[in-house]
Amino acid sequence: MATVILRAGLAGIGAALLLRKQQKPFVMLEASAKPGGLARTDIRKIPLVISSRDFLAAKLQWEAKAAEARGDVKTAEASAAKLVALSQEPGQHPFAKLIITLQAKEAEASAAQAAGATSSAVTKLKEAVAIEDSIDDLSQPP
Protein backbone atom coordinates (compact mmCIF):
# COMPACT_ATOMS: atom_id res chain seq x y z
CA MET A 1 0.00 0.00 0.00
CA ALA A 2 1.32 3.46 -0.85
CA THR A 3 1.87 6.24 1.67
CA VAL A 4 -0.01 9.47 0.92
CA ILE A 5 1.97 12.69 1.39
CA LEU A 6 -0.13 15.84 1.66
CA ARG A 7 1.54 18.88 0.06
CA ALA A 8 4.88 19.18 -1.65
CA GLY A 9 6.50 21.66 0.70
CA LEU A 10 9.83 21.01 2.37
CA ALA A 11 8.36 18.51 4.84
CA GLY A 12 6.49 16.65 2.11
CA ILE A 13 9.55 16.60 -0.09
CA GLY A 14 11.63 15.29 2.81
CA ALA A 15 9.12 12.52 3.45
CA ALA A 16 9.10 11.60 -0.26
CA LEU A 17 12.89 11.46 -0.40
CA LEU A 18 12.98 9.21 2.66
CA LEU A 19 10.33 6.88 1.22
CA ARG A 20 12.11 6.80 -2.15
CA LYS A 21 15.40 5.96 -0.41
CA GLN A 22 13.60 3.12 1.41
CA GLN A 23 12.05 2.03 -1.94
CA LYS A 24 8.56 2.39 -0.51
CA PRO A 25 5.64 3.50 -2.73
CA PHE A 26 4.08 6.89 -2.14
CA VAL A 27 1.67 9.36 -3.70
CA MET A 28 2.14 13.09 -3.16
CA LEU A 29 -0.89 15.41 -3.26
CA GLU A 30 -0.21 19.07 -4.04
CA ALA A 31 -2.82 21.78 -4.59
CA SER A 32 -0.64 24.44 -6.20
CA ALA A 33 0.80 24.42 -9.70
CA LYS A 34 4.37 24.06 -8.45
CA PRO A 35 5.89 21.93 -5.71
CA GLY A 36 8.14 23.34 -3.03
CA GLY A 37 5.71 25.19 -0.83
CA LEU A 38 7.05 28.51 0.33
CA ALA A 39 10.61 27.61 -0.58
CA ARG A 40 9.83 26.51 -4.17
CA THR A 41 12.56 23.91 -3.98
CA ASP A 42 13.71 22.20 -7.18
CA ILE A 43 12.35 18.66 -6.90
CA ARG A 44 11.98 17.67 -10.54
CA LYS A 45 13.01 14.11 -9.73
CA ILE A 46 9.99 13.48 -7.47
CA PRO A 47 6.88 12.65 -9.51
CA LEU A 48 3.69 14.49 -8.59
CA VAL A 49 0.99 12.21 -9.94
CA ILE A 50 -1.99 14.02 -8.41
CA SER A 51 -2.79 17.50 -9.69
CA SER A 52 -5.05 20.18 -8.27
CA ARG A 53 -7.87 18.84 -10.46
CA ASP A 54 -8.11 16.04 -7.95
CA PHE A 55 -8.71 18.44 -5.09
CA LEU A 56 -11.72 19.67 -7.09
CA ALA A 57 -12.85 16.04 -7.28
CA ALA A 58 -12.74 15.74 -3.49
CA LYS A 59 -14.71 18.98 -3.13
CA LEU A 60 -17.39 17.74 -5.54
CA GLN A 61 -17.62 14.42 -3.70
CA TRP A 62 -18.11 16.25 -0.38
CA GLU A 63 -20.70 18.56 -1.96
CA ALA A 64 -22.68 15.54 -3.16
CA LYS A 65 -22.53 13.93 0.29
CA ALA A 66 -23.57 17.16 2.03
CA ALA A 67 -26.44 17.60 -0.42
CA GLU A 68 -27.55 14.03 0.31
CA ALA A 69 -27.61 14.82 4.04
CA ARG A 70 -29.76 17.90 3.36
CA GLY A 71 -32.04 16.00 0.98
CA ASP A 72 -31.00 18.36 -1.84
CA VAL A 73 -31.35 16.05 -4.85
CA LYS A 74 -30.60 18.73 -7.47
CA THR A 75 -27.25 19.75 -5.93
CA ALA A 76 -26.24 16.12 -5.27
CA GLU A 77 -26.98 15.18 -8.88
CA ALA A 78 -25.17 18.25 -10.25
CA SER A 79 -22.07 17.56 -8.15
CA ALA A 80 -22.07 13.90 -9.18
CA ALA A 81 -22.45 14.82 -12.87
CA LYS A 82 -19.51 17.25 -12.66
CA LEU A 83 -17.43 14.59 -10.95
CA VAL A 84 -18.28 11.98 -13.60
CA ALA A 85 -17.22 14.47 -16.30
CA LEU A 86 -14.00 15.19 -14.39
CA SER A 87 -13.27 11.46 -14.18
CA GLN A 88 -13.47 11.22 -17.97
CA GLU A 89 -11.05 14.06 -18.77
CA PRO A 90 -8.16 12.93 -20.97
CA GLY A 91 -4.52 13.12 -19.98
CA GLN A 92 -4.89 12.00 -16.36
CA HIS A 93 -2.42 9.74 -14.60
CA PRO A 94 -4.06 6.27 -14.54
CA PHE A 95 -3.97 6.07 -10.74
CA ALA A 96 -5.51 9.53 -10.42
CA LYS A 97 -8.22 8.55 -12.92
CA LEU A 98 -9.11 5.51 -10.80
CA ILE A 99 -9.37 7.62 -7.66
CA ILE A 100 -11.58 10.22 -9.34
CA THR A 101 -13.77 7.48 -10.85
CA LEU A 102 -14.13 5.97 -7.36
CA GLN A 103 -15.15 9.40 -6.02
CA ALA A 104 -17.62 9.80 -8.90
CA LYS A 105 -19.30 6.46 -8.08
CA GLU A 106 -19.60 7.49 -4.42
CA ALA A 107 -21.07 10.87 -5.43
CA GLU A 108 -23.55 9.12 -7.73
CA ALA A 109 -24.52 6.91 -4.78
CA SER A 110 -25.08 10.04 -2.66
CA ALA A 111 -27.25 11.55 -5.40
CA ALA A 112 -29.26 8.35 -5.71
CA GLN A 113 -29.76 8.15 -1.94
CA ALA A 114 -30.86 11.79 -1.85
CA ALA A 115 -33.45 10.93 -4.51
CA GLY A 116 -34.66 7.95 -2.47
CA ALA A 117 -33.27 5.41 -4.94
CA THR A 118 -31.62 3.14 -2.39
CA SER A 119 -31.12 0.23 -4.79
CA SER A 120 -29.31 2.47 -7.26
CA ALA A 121 -27.19 3.89 -4.43
CA VAL A 122 -26.16 0.38 -3.37
CA THR A 123 -25.26 -0.50 -6.96
CA LYS A 124 -23.04 2.60 -7.25
CA LEU A 125 -21.36 1.81 -3.93
CA LYS A 126 -20.67 -1.76 -5.09
CA GLU A 127 -19.05 -0.30 -8.23
CA ALA A 128 -16.97 1.97 -5.99
CA VAL A 129 -15.86 -1.00 -3.88
CA ALA A 130 -14.76 -2.87 -7.02
CA ILE A 131 -12.63 0.12 -8.05
CA GLU A 132 -11.18 0.37 -4.55
CA ASP A 133 -10.32 -3.33 -4.64
CA SER A 134 -8.54 -2.87 -7.98
CA ILE A 135 -6.54 0.04 -6.54
CA ASP A 136 -5.55 -2.09 -3.55
CA ASP A 137 -4.47 -4.88 -5.91
CA LEU A 138 -2.34 -2.43 -7.92
CA SER A 139 -0.60 -1.16 -4.81
CA GLN A 140 0.55 -4.60 -3.64
CA PRO A 141 4.08 -5.74 -4.46
CA PRO A 142 4.37 -8.58 -7.01
Long-range contacts (C-beta under 8 A, 24 or more apart in sequence): 1-25, 1-136, 1-139, 1-140, 2-26, 2-27, 2-139, 3-27, 4-28, 4-29, 5-29, 7-31, 7-37, 8-35, 8-36, 8-37, 8-43, 8-46, 8-48, 9-36, 9-37, 9-38, 9-39, 10-36, 10-37, 10-39, 10-41, 12-37, 13-41, 13-43, 13-46, 16-43, 16-46, 17-46, 20-46, 25-139, 27-95, 29-54, 29-55, 31-55, 49-93, 49-95, 49-96, 50-93, 50-96, 50-99, 51-96, 53-86, 53-89, 53-92, 53-96, 53-100, 54-96, 54-99, 54-100, 56-86, 57-83, 57-86, 57-87, 57-99, 57-100, 57-103, 57-104, 58-103, 60-86, 60-103, 60-107, 61-103, 61-104, 61-106, 61-107, 61-110, 64-106, 64-107, 64-108, 64-110, 64-111, 65-106, 65-107, 65-110, 67-110, 67-111, 67-114, 68-110, 68-111, 68-113, 68-114, 71-114, 72-114, 73-111, 73-114, 73-115, 76-107, 76-110, 76-111, 76-114, 76-115, 77-111, 77-114, 77-115, 79-107, 79-111, 80-104, 80-107, 80-108, 80-110, 80-111, 83-107, 83-108, 84-108, 95-135, 95-138, 98-131, 98-134, 98-135, 98-138, 99-135, 101-131, 102-128, 102-131, 102-132, 102-135, 105-131
